[in-house]
């Protein structure tokens, strides 16, 4: 199972993203509005960072309420790990586990083509396991 298959199974909504000049308050509003835990930070079409709930927590600890006025570019995670659409879901899960991250941009060439969370990967894996189990039960019952 590839990341491309997971992206196909997700709703085809546009990828919620941020710009490095956005404020932490803007980012918090986006995360809350979309019910998401992170968003890629783009410079044009290029991913330059990721801003997550963890970044919000670190900002608030460091600066208190003033953190809300900080630029995303100053506080985002800049060491971006990404995957390609043809990579396996197991490989992506392994990368997320090793790096202790919950979101990965999916990049094809230079273009951002998706954004997956560990929840997306686990859901897809569970759905596949349940489908395989149902097929096995049907096979056994028909024999």
C-alpha positions in Angstrom: 0.0 0.0 0.0 1.4 3.3 -1.1 1.0 6.9 0.1 -0.7 7.6 -3.2 -3.4 5.1 -2.4 -3.9 6.7 1.0 -4.1 10.2 -0.6 -6.8 8.8 -3.0 -8.8 7.5 0.0 -8.7 10.9 1.8 -11.2 13.6 0.9 -10.0 15.6 -2.0 -9.9 18.9 -0.1 -7.2 21.4 -0.7 -4.2 21.1 1.6 -4.4 23.7 4.4 -1.1 25.5 4.5 0.5 28.6 6.0 3.0 31.2 4.9 6.1 32.0 6.9 4.9 35.6 7.4 1.6 34.4 9.0 1.4 34.8 12.8 1.0 32.1 15.4 -2.5 33.5 16.0 -3.3 32.9 12.3 -1.9 29.4 12.5 -3.9 28.6 15.6 -7.1 29.8 13.9 -6.4 27.6 10.9 -5.6 24.5 13.0 -8.8 25.0 15.0 -11.0 25.8 12.0 -9.8 22.7 10.0 -9.5 20.4 13.1 -6.0 19.5 12.1 -2.8 19.2 14.2 -0.3 20.7 11.7 0.1 22.4 8.4 2.9 22.8 6.0 4.5 26.2 5.6 5.0 27.2 2.0 7.2 29.6 0.2 5.4 29.6 -3.2 4.9 25.9 -3.9 8.0 24.8 -1.9 7.6 23.4 1.7 9.9 25.4 4.0 8.6 24.2 7.3 5.8 22.6 9.3 3.8 24.3 12.0 2.2 22.0 14.6 0.4 22.0 17.9 3.7 21.2 19.5 5.2 24.5 18.0 2.3 26.4 19.6 3.0 24.9 23.0 6.8 25.7 22.8 6.0 29.3 21.7 3.5 29.8 24.6 6.0 28.4 27.1 8.7 30.7 25.8 6.8 33.9 25.3 3.4 33.6 26.9 0.5 35.4 25.2 3.0 37.5 23.1 3.7 34.3 21.2 0.5 34.7 19.2 2.0 37.7 17.4 5.2 35.9 16.4 5.9 35.1 12.8 5.5 31.4 11.8 8.8 31.6 10.0 10.5 32.3 13.4 9.0 29.4 15.3 8.1 26.6 12.8 9.9 23.3 12.5 12.4 23.8 9.7 13.9 20.3 9.5 11.2 18.9 7.3 11.0 15.2 6.6 8.9 14.3 3.6 7.9 11.3 1.6 7.0 10.6 -2.0 3.7 9.3 -3.2 5.1 6.0 -4.3 6.6 5.2 -0.9 4.9 2.5 1.3 2.7 3.3 4.2 4.8 1.1 6.4 7.9 3.1 5.5 6.1 6.3 6.3 4.9 4.9 9.7 8.5 3.8 10.4 9.9 7.2 9.6 7.2 8.9 11.8 8.0 6.5 14.7 11.8 6.9 14.4 11.6 10.7 14.2 8.7 11.1 16.7 6.6 13.1 14.2 3.0 12.9 13.4 2.7 14.6 10.0 4.6 14.3 6.7 4.3 16.4 3.5 4.0 14.3 0.4 6.3 15.7 -2.3 6.4 14.7 -5.9 9.5 16.3 -7.5 9.3 19.8 -6.0 5.5 20.0 -5.6 3.5 19.4 -2.5 0.9 16.8 -3.5 -0.5 15.8 -0.1 0.0 15.9 3.7 -0.5 12.8 5.8 -0.9 12.3 9.5 -0.1 9.2 11.5 -3.9 8.9 12.0 -4.4 8.7 8.2 -1.9 5.9 7.9 -3.2 3.9 10.9 -6.8 4.4 9.6 -5.9 3.1 6.1 -4.0 0.1 7.6 -6.9 -0.8 9.9 -9.4 -0.5 7.0 -7.2 -2.8 4.9 -6.9 -5.4 7.7 -10.7 -5.3 8.2 -11.3 -5.8 4.5 -8.9 -8.7 4.4 -10.6 -10.3 7.4 -14.0 -9.9 5.9 -12.8 -11.5 2.6 -11.3 -14.4 4.6 -14.5 -14.9 6.6 -16.5 -14.9 3.3 -14.2 -17.4 1.8 -14.4 -19.7 4.8 -18.2 -19.5 4.9 -18.5 -20.2 1.2 -16.3 -23.3 1.4 
